[in-house]
Amino acid sequence: MHSIARLTVIALALGLGACTVHRPVEHPTPPIETAPPPKGPVVQPLPGAKPGAPKPGQPAAKPKAMPRTSASFAPPPGGASHWDPKMGVYVLEKQPNTFYRQRTYYRWNNGWSWSVNPEGPWQDTDSSGVPGGLGKAFTQ
Protein backbone atom coordinates (compact mmCIF):
# COMPACT_ATOMS: atom_id res chain seq x y z
CA MET A 1 0.00 0.00 0.00
CA HIS A 2 2.91 2.31 0.70
CA SER A 3 4.12 1.95 -2.87
CA ILE A 4 0.76 3.11 -4.25
CA ALA A 5 0.79 6.10 -1.90
CA ARG A 6 4.38 6.95 -2.96
CA LEU A 7 3.47 6.70 -6.63
CA THR A 8 0.42 8.90 -6.07
CA VAL A 9 2.48 11.55 -4.26
CA ILE A 10 5.18 11.48 -6.98
CA ALA A 11 2.56 11.73 -9.75
CA LEU A 12 0.87 14.65 -7.99
CA ALA A 13 4.20 16.41 -7.48
CA LEU A 14 5.16 15.97 -11.14
CA GLY A 15 1.70 16.96 -12.36
CA LEU A 16 1.49 20.04 -10.18
CA GLY A 17 5.07 20.94 -11.00
CA ALA A 18 4.12 21.21 -14.67
CA CYS A 19 1.43 23.73 -13.77
CA THR A 20 3.77 26.31 -12.28
CA VAL A 21 3.84 29.67 -13.97
CA HIS A 22 7.07 31.44 -14.77
CA ARG A 23 7.23 35.18 -15.01
CA PRO A 24 8.24 36.40 -18.46
CA VAL A 25 11.67 37.88 -18.81
CA GLU A 26 11.36 41.61 -19.14
CA HIS A 27 13.48 43.15 -21.86
CA PRO A 28 14.14 46.85 -21.86
CA THR A 29 12.16 48.54 -24.63
CA PRO A 30 14.13 50.76 -26.95
CA PRO A 31 13.04 54.40 -27.01
CA ILE A 32 10.66 55.33 -29.81
CA GLU A 33 12.18 57.78 -32.22
CA THR A 34 9.85 60.50 -33.41
CA ALA A 35 10.31 62.57 -36.50
CA PRO A 36 11.04 66.23 -35.89
CA PRO A 37 8.14 68.54 -36.66
CA PRO A 38 8.13 69.90 -40.23
CA LYS A 39 9.75 73.25 -40.75
CA GLY A 40 7.81 76.12 -42.24
CA PRO A 41 4.16 77.13 -41.97
CA VAL A 42 1.42 74.61 -41.33
CA VAL A 43 -1.02 74.55 -44.27
CA GLN A 44 -4.64 73.97 -43.37
CA PRO A 45 -7.17 72.73 -45.97
CA LEU A 46 -9.67 75.25 -47.27
CA PRO A 47 -13.08 75.19 -45.59
CA GLY A 48 -15.32 72.75 -47.42
CA ALA A 49 -12.41 71.16 -49.31
CA LYS A 50 -12.64 67.41 -49.67
CA PRO A 51 -9.67 65.28 -48.59
CA GLY A 52 -7.70 64.15 -51.64
CA ALA A 53 -9.21 66.87 -53.86
CA PRO A 54 -6.69 68.81 -55.94
CA LYS A 55 -5.53 72.07 -54.38
CA PRO A 56 -6.07 75.31 -56.25
CA GLY A 57 -3.50 75.62 -59.01
CA GLN A 58 -2.88 71.87 -59.21
CA PRO A 59 -4.14 69.79 -62.16
CA ALA A 60 -6.95 67.35 -61.49
CA ALA A 61 -5.99 63.70 -61.13
CA LYS A 62 -6.29 61.58 -64.25
CA PRO A 63 -9.20 59.13 -64.26
CA LYS A 64 -8.26 55.52 -63.67
CA ALA A 65 -7.61 53.53 -66.81
CA MET A 66 -9.99 50.73 -67.69
CA PRO A 67 -8.63 47.28 -66.85
CA ARG A 68 -7.26 45.33 -69.80
CA THR A 69 -8.31 41.96 -68.35
CA SER A 70 -10.88 40.47 -66.00
CA ALA A 71 -10.08 38.75 -62.74
CA SER A 72 -12.75 36.12 -63.46
CA PHE A 73 -12.75 35.58 -67.24
CA ALA A 74 -9.91 34.76 -69.62
CA PRO A 75 -9.39 37.04 -72.62
CA PRO A 76 -10.16 35.85 -76.14
CA PRO A 77 -7.40 33.84 -77.78
CA GLY A 78 -5.30 35.70 -80.32
CA GLY A 79 -7.29 38.90 -80.53
CA ALA A 80 -6.66 42.46 -79.34
CA SER A 81 -9.32 43.27 -76.76
CA HIS A 82 -10.01 45.02 -73.48
CA TRP A 83 -12.29 44.17 -70.56
CA ASP A 84 -15.40 46.31 -70.08
CA PRO A 85 -16.53 45.82 -66.44
CA LYS A 86 -19.88 47.55 -67.00
CA MET A 87 -20.90 45.14 -69.77
CA GLY A 88 -19.03 42.18 -68.24
CA VAL A 89 -17.36 41.16 -71.51
CA TYR A 90 -14.19 41.65 -73.52
CA VAL A 91 -14.57 44.14 -76.37
CA LEU A 92 -12.77 43.05 -79.54
CA GLU A 93 -10.85 46.03 -80.86
CA LYS A 94 -10.65 45.10 -84.55
CA GLN A 95 -14.25 43.88 -84.98
CA PRO A 96 -16.99 46.44 -84.29
CA ASN A 97 -19.81 45.39 -81.96
CA THR A 98 -18.16 42.02 -81.29
CA PHE A 99 -17.65 40.81 -77.72
CA TYR A 100 -16.24 37.75 -75.95
CA ARG A 101 -16.77 35.89 -72.67
CA GLN A 102 -16.28 32.27 -71.64
CA ARG A 103 -15.33 30.82 -75.06
CA THR A 104 -18.28 32.51 -76.76
CA TYR A 105 -18.34 35.50 -79.10
CA TYR A 106 -21.35 37.82 -79.24
CA ARG A 107 -22.14 40.22 -82.06
CA TRP A 108 -24.66 43.03 -82.39
CA ASN A 109 -25.85 43.65 -85.96
CA ASN A 110 -29.43 44.95 -85.65
CA GLY A 111 -29.97 41.94 -83.36
CA TRP A 112 -27.88 39.51 -81.34
CA SER A 113 -25.99 36.47 -82.58
CA TRP A 114 -23.34 34.24 -81.03
CA SER A 115 -20.53 31.94 -82.20
CA VAL A 116 -17.60 29.97 -80.85
CA ASN A 117 -15.38 31.54 -83.54
CA PRO A 118 -14.98 35.29 -84.18
CA GLU A 119 -15.40 34.62 -87.92
CA GLY A 120 -18.67 32.67 -87.46
CA PRO A 121 -20.85 30.91 -88.34
CA TRP A 122 -23.22 33.06 -86.28
CA GLN A 123 -26.40 31.79 -84.61
CA ASP A 124 -29.23 34.27 -83.97
CA THR A 125 -30.36 34.80 -80.38
CA ASP A 126 -32.19 37.41 -78.34
CA SER A 127 -30.96 39.50 -75.41
CA SER A 128 -31.55 36.57 -73.03
CA GLY A 129 -28.78 34.70 -74.87
CA VAL A 130 -26.08 37.28 -74.08
CA PRO A 131 -24.45 38.31 -70.76
CA GLY A 132 -26.75 40.61 -68.76
CA GLY A 133 -24.59 43.74 -68.81
CA LEU A 134 -24.01 43.39 -72.53
CA GLY A 135 -27.74 43.06 -73.28
CA LYS A 136 -28.54 46.12 -71.13
CA ALA A 137 -25.92 48.22 -72.94
CA PHE A 138 -27.70 47.72 -76.29
CA THR A 139 -31.35 48.08 -75.19
CA GLN A 140 -33.17 51.10 -76.53
Residue pairs with C-beta under 8 A, 6 or more apart in sequence:
45 51
46 56
49 55
54 60
54 61
66 82
66 83
66 84
66 85
67 82
67 83
67 85
68 82
68 83
69 75
69 83
70 83
70 85
70 90
73 83
73 90
73 101
73 102
75 81
75 83
75 90
75 100
76 90
76 92
76 100
76 105
76 118
79 92
79 93
79 94
79 95
79 100
79 118
80 92
80 93
80 94
81 90
81 91
81 92
81 93
81 100
82 90
82 91
82 93
83 89
83 90
83 91
84 90
84 91
86 133
86 137
87 99
87 131
87 133
87 134
87 136
87 137
88 101
88 131
88 132
88 133
88 134
89 99
89 100
89 101
89 106
89 131
89 133
89 134
90 99
90 100
90 101
91 98
91 99
92 98
92 99
92 100
92 105
92 118
95 107
95 118
97 107
97 108
97 109
98 105
98 106
98 107
98 118
99 105
99 106
99 107
99 130
99 134
100 106
100 118
101 131
101 134
103 116
104 114
104 115
104 116
105 114
105 115
105 116
105 117
105 118
106 112
106 113
106 114
106 130
106 131
106 134
107 113
107 114
107 115
107 122
108 138
111 124
111 126
112 124
112 125
112 126
112 127
112 129
112 130
112 135
112 138
113 122
113 123
113 124
113 125
114 122
114 123
114 125
114 129
114 130
115 121
115 122
115 123
127 135
127 138
127 139
128 135
